[in-house]
Amino acid sequence: NTIDASANSFRTQAPLEGLTIADLTVEEKQLGESLQKKYGSKLAHPYWRLQAIESLKRYLMDKYPNDWMARLKAMLKIFFPNEYNKLLASLESIESYNEWMGQLKYSMTFNSPEEKVRAIWDKRLQLFGEDAKIIWQSQIKQEKVDATLKELDKSNLPLNTKVDRYVQSLVDTYGKDAIDPEKSHPVQQMEGLLALNSVQDQLHNLAPEERKQELHHLRKAMGLDEAAIKRWDELDNERMQRAQVGETYMKERAELAKQY
């Protein structure tokens, strides 16, 4: 959700001198009104400044491929005169950041994914200061959850303890909405834990009834009600039956292959 353009364009294109709202097309004026309504009260927030810039930029790049940057700066000044200096600073920072990100895969090597993440965060803080933590707030939260999952995957904790610690990390990071199915994505969140190799191994080593109990524990901890848990049980049974049929088929096929 950031502007992915060349910083060189920012440096070489000055605002169109003398451009006023009277010079804009009807479509451009309507776009300006829409942006003002959507973002006008939010521009004190650095994330929303970038969203406003991105929304206008997409339109201008398509309509004015040769001088979109100059028009972008000019129209930001027309639509948001009181916030123009902040918007211009945000634009310069995001252009520099995206130029650096574009060069990253060609000019830099890292010893580990963690080292690359640190380098990216160093660049964000260099360009945006503490605003970087606001702009990429959702990524910070996801990184916290990912760190918890990584620790759990390496641990020898019982499966129900892993479930409890994972759910608690979601609540600590996202608040109680994380375990409210109407406000979160419980299926995706459950998959985050269930996809771990250690969790899969633990589930496979359990007897069917024990496995069912552990899955119940996870689903209930994620806020699913009894009706939803029952539907999951039915789905689990269907999957198990298909797996058994497939296993039987492969055994019979192997026997036939030996005979013929």
Summary of the structure (lengths in Angstrom):
residues: 260
radius of gyration: 26.3
end to end distance: 59.2
largest distance: 87.5
contacts: 686
relative contact order: 0.07
helix: 78%
strand: 0%
